[in-house]
Amino acid sequence: MPEVGDMAPDFELKSHLDKDKKVKLSDFRGKKNVVIAFYPLDWTPV
């Protein structure tokens, strides 16, 4: 389990801007701030 201040583990997701492109968290390391948020759909019971 990561602790406060630990570097986030690298992961890869599909880009919402280009459907054929994938984006890795490490692509932004040292370049931009990244905010990761989880938003369950409005109609889910979560």
ZAPA-172417 format. One line per field, with one value per residue: residue number from 0; chain; residue in three letters; x, y, z of N, C-alpha, C in turn. Coordinates in pm, 1 decimal. Example, Ala and Ser with C-alpha at 12.3 -4.5 7.8 and 13.67 -1.06 7.14 Angstrom:
REM residues 2
seq: [0;1]
mol: [A;A]
type: [ALA;SER]
n_X: [1319.0;1285.0]
n_Y: [-569.0;-225.0]
n_Z: [780.0;708.0]
ca_X: [1230.0;1367.0]
ca_Y: [-450.0;-106.0]
ca_Z: [780.0;714.0]
c_X: [1320.0;1290.0]
c_Y: [-330.0;3.0]
c_Z: [780.0;787.0]
***
This chain:
REM residues 46
seq: [0;1;2;3;4;5;6;7;8;9;10;11;12;13;14;15;16;17;18;19;20;21;22;23;24;25;26;27;28;29;30;31;32;33;34;35;36;37;38;39;40;41;42;43;44;45]
mol: [A;A;A;A;A;A;A;A;A;A;A;A;A;A;A;A;A;A;A;A;A;A;A;A;A;A;A;A;A;A;A;A;A;A;A;A;A;A;A;A;A;A;A;A;A;A]
type: [MET;PRO;GLU;VAL;GLY;ASP;MET;ALA;PRO;ASP;PHE;GLU;LEU;LYS;SER;HIS;LEU;ASP;LYS;ASP;LYS;LYS;VAL;LYS;LEU;SER;ASP;PHE;ARG;GLY;LYS;LYS;ASN;VAL;VAL;ILE;ALA;PHE;TYR;PRO;LEU;ASP;TRP;THR;PRO;VAL]
n_X: [83.4;66.7;223.3;162.0;316.7;467.8;582.0;354.0;245.2;332.3;107.1;-104.7;-340.8;-618.4;-627.2;-845.7;-855.9;-749.3;-842.3;-681.9;-450.2;-240.6;-183.8;64.0;121.0;381.4;463.7;413.6;566.3;759.2;697.8;431.5;163.1;-47.1;-376.5;-560.9;-871.1;-1157.7;-1469.8;-1767.5;-2031.7;-2336.5;-2567.3;-2499.0;-2482.5;-2267.5]
n_Y: [-116.6;215.7;490.8;820.6;1063.4;883.4;777.9;744.7;431.0;328.9;333.0;249.8;390.7;414.5;689.2;968.5;1155.3;1062.2;779.9;565.4;587.5;535.6;638.2;688.7;716.2;778.2;928.6;1191.5;1250.6;1473.9;1675.7;1775.2;1841.6;1585.4;1481.9;1227.6;1092.3;915.9;859.4;725.0;618.1;803.4;649.4;419.1;195.9;255.3]
n_Z: [0.0;-93.4;71.8;208.4;14.7;-129.9;-454.4;-717.2;-853.2;-1184.7;-1461.2;-1743.4;-1966.2;-2198.0;-2419.9;-2395.0;-2586.1;-2825.4;-2974.6;-3051.4;-2912.8;-2627.0;-2290.4;-2049.0;-1699.6;-1629.4;-1846.0;-1783.2;-1566.1;-1385.3;-1560.2;-1563.3;-1331.2;-1206.0;-1158.1;-1022.6;-1038.3;-927.1;-1048.5;-1002.9;-1214.2;-1233.4;-1203.5;-1071.5;-786.4;-619.1]
ca_X: [0.0;147.4;213.4;159.9;447.6;526.3;556.4;244.5;288.8;305.2;-0.5;-135.4;-483.0;-651.9;-646.1;-980.5;-840.5;-717.3;-883.1;-577.3;-331.6;-240.5;-109.1;119.0;143.8;522.5;481.7;397.4;654.0;853.8;654.5;302.9;93.3;-152.7;-478.3;-631.4;-999.3;-1251.0;-1607.9;-1860.2;-2144.5;-2444.9;-2674.2;-2448.7;-2505.8;-2140.8]
ca_Y: [0.0;338.8;584.4;960.8;1108.1;783.9;795.9;658.4;327.4;361.2;258.0;293.7;397.3;466.2;834.1;1012.7;1247.9;986.5;644.3;467.5;619.8;505.7;735.0;634.0;815.4;818.2;1027.8;1324.4;1265.8;1584.7;1773.6;1834.7;1782.1;1494.3;1451.5;1103.8;1092.0;809.4;906.6;622.2;670.8;851.4;551.8;298.6;199.0;269.9]
ca_Z: [0.0;-95.4;183.5;167.8;-32.0;-219.6;-595.5;-763.5;-946.6;-1324.0;-1525.4;-1878.5;-1997.9;-2329.7;-2423.7;-2431.4;-2697.9;-2946.9;-2936.7;-3082.0;-2834.0;-2484.1;-2211.8;-1925.4;-1594.5;-1633.7;-1952.7;-1725.8;-1449.9;-1394.2;-1659.9;-1527.1;-1218.0;-1248.6;-1058.5;-1056.0;-968.0;-963.3;-1040.5;-1049.2;-1289.5;-1148.2;-1181.4;-1005.9;-641.9;-546.4]
c_X: [88.5;121.1;208.0;301.9;517.7;494.1;448.2;299.5;249.4;190.1;-29.6;-285.4;-501.5;-673.9;-790.1;-974.3;-816.9;-740.5;-776.7;-450.4;-350.4;-150.0;-62.4;140.6;287.5;551.7;478.6;493.4;757.0;812.1;528.9;251.9;-20.7;-247.7;-552.4;-757.9;-1084.0;-1390.6;-1699.4;-1978.4;-2260.0;-2547.8;-2623.5;-2470.7;-2379.5;-2142.7]
c_Y: [123.8;425.1;726.2;1001.6;1009.0;818.3;697.2;551.7;366.0;275.4;320.6;287.1;443.8;616.8;867.5;1109.6;1175.9;839.3;537.9;488.1;577.7;605.0;667.4;746.5;865.7;917.6;1169.9;1352.2;1376.0;1693.3;1847.5;1770.8;1695.8;1470.8;1328.2;1100.5;975.5;863.7;795.8;687.0;704.8;743.6;420.7;308.7;218.2;393.7]
c_Z: [0.0;27.4;127.0;130.4;-123.1;-364.4;-639.1;-858.0;-1089.7;-1375.7;-1660.5;-1902.7;-2141.7;-2319.4;-2459.5;-2549.7;-2830.6;-2916.3;-2963.2;-3000.2;-2688.9;-2413.8;-2083.6;-1825.5;-1601.0;-1745.8;-1897.3;-1610.1;-1473.8;-1492.2;-1617.4;-1399.1;-1271.0;-1131.9;-1106.7;-971.6;-1017.1;-943.6;-1091.6;-1121.3;-1196.4;-1114.6;-1119.6;-854.5;-558.8;-461.8]
***
